[in-house]
């Protein structure tokens, strides 16, 4: 692997690892026995009207069994509830409970603070350029993975 490609790979892996560590620390601070994946599930439920477990499996690229276990844990902690889907009796919509909404908002706020600190000394123009390049790289990676 060329040196720049290796540096790129290291940058992405360390960035993802750093974001996970930040979220773990935030959750520990808030005395939540959850992992960063739970935050992503809460975020998707919050952001998606009529969210289903199948949708979560698709968007996270996790198997349905794993998503079912994650959702069940959130239900057990009174953060998420299920509601019947009036159109399809075989599926249920997932919704944040009031406690889940409060938890999500606290985590999202802390997450935004970390992201803001992460981009310290980076101009809006630099960030836009980085995001444009990143989107191109992600598109290339998705094209490679969809060939398989």
C-alpha positions in Angstrom: 0.0 0.0 0.0 1.3 3.4 -0.9 2.2 5.7 2.0 -0.6 8.2 1.4 -3.2 5.4 1.1 -1.9 3.9 4.3 -2.1 7.3 6.0 -5.7 7.7 4.8 -6.7 4.3 6.1 -5.1 5.1 9.5 -6.8 8.5 9.6 -10.2 7.0 9.1 -9.7 4.1 11.5 -8.4 6.4 14.2 -11.2 8.9 13.6 -13.8 6.2 13.9 -12.1 4.8 17.0 -11.8 8.3 18.5 -15.5 9.0 18.0 -16.5 5.7 19.5 -14.3 6.4 22.5 -15.8 9.9 23.0 -19.3 8.4 22.9 -18.4 5.6 25.3 -17.0 8.3 27.7 -20.2 10.4 27.4 -22.3 7.4 28.1 -20.2 6.4 31.1 -20.4 10.0 32.4 -24.2 9.8 32.0 -24.2 6.4 33.8 -25.7 4.6 30.7 -24.8 1.0 30.2 -25.0 1.4 26.5 -22.5 1.2 23.6 -22.1 3.8 20.8 -24.2 1.5 18.5 -27.2 2.2 20.8 -26.8 5.9 20.2 -26.9 5.3 16.5 -30.1 3.3 16.9 -31.7 6.0 19.1 -30.6 8.6 16.5 -32.1 6.7 13.6 -35.3 6.1 15.5 -35.5 9.8 16.4 -34.7 11.0 12.8 -37.0 8.5 11.0 -40.8 8.7 11.0 -42.3 5.3 11.1 -39.0 3.6 11.8 -38.9 -0.2 11.8 -36.4 -2.8 12.8 -36.0 -3.8 9.2 -35.1 -0.2 8.3 -32.5 -0.1 11.1 -31.0 -3.4 9.8 -30.8 -1.9 6.3 -29.3 1.5 7.3 -26.8 0.0 9.7 -26.0 -3.0 7.6 -26.4 -5.2 10.6 -28.3 -8.5 10.6 -32.0 -8.4 11.7 -31.3 -10.6 14.7 -28.6 -8.2 16.1 -30.9 -5.2 15.6 -33.8 -7.1 17.3 -31.5 -7.7 20.3 -30.3 -4.0 20.4 -33.9 -2.7 20.1 -35.1 -5.2 22.8 -32.4 -3.8 25.2 -33.6 -0.3 24.5 -37.2 -1.4 25.2 -36.0 -3.1 28.5 -34.4 0.2 29.5 -37.7 2.1 28.7 -36.0 4.2 26.0 -38.0 2.8 23.1 -41.4 1.5 22.6 -43.1 -0.4 19.7 -46.4 0.7 18.1 -48.4 -1.3 15.6 -48.0 -0.4 11.9 -51.6 0.2 10.8 -50.7 -0.6 7.2 -48.7 -3.8 7.7 -49.7 -5.9 10.7 -46.4 -7.9 10.5 -44.2 -4.9 11.4 -44.1 -2.4 14.2 -43.0 1.2 14.4 -40.3 2.1 16.9 -40.6 5.3 18.8 -38.5 7.0 21.6 -40.3 7.1 24.9 -40.1 10.4 26.9 -37.1 8.9 28.8 -35.6 7.8 25.5 -36.1 11.3 24.0 -34.4 12.9 27.0 -31.5 10.4 26.8 -31.1 10.9 23.0 -31.1 14.7 23.4 -28.5 14.6 26.1 -26.3 12.3 24.0 -26.8 14.2 20.8 -25.9 17.5 22.5 -22.7 16.0 24.0 -21.9 14.4 20.6 -22.3 17.8 18.9 -19.9 19.3 21.4 -17.3 16.7 20.6 -17.8 17.2 16.9 -17.4 21.0 17.3 -14.2 20.5 19.3 -13.0 18.0 16.7 -13.2 20.6 14.0 -11.4 23.4 16.0 -9.0 25.4 13.8 -10.7 24.1 10.7 -12.5 26.7 8.5 -15.9 26.2 7.0 -14.3 26.1 3.6 -11.8 23.5 4.7 -14.5 21.3 6.2 -16.7 21.6 3.0 -13.7 20.6 0.9 -13.0 17.6 3.2 -16.6 16.5 3.1 -16.7 16.8 -0.7 -13.6 14.6 -1.0 -15.0 12.2 1.6 -18.3 11.8 -0.2 -16.4 10.9 -3.4 -14.3 8.4 -1.6 -17.4 6.9 0.0 -19.1 6.7 -3.3 -16.1 4.9 -4.8 -16.0 2.5 -1.9 -19.8 1.8 -2.2 -19.3 1.1 -5.9 -16.5 -1.4 -5.1 -18.6 -3.1 -2.4 -21.6 -3.3 -4.7 -19.6 -5.2 -7.3 -19.2 -8.1 -5.0 
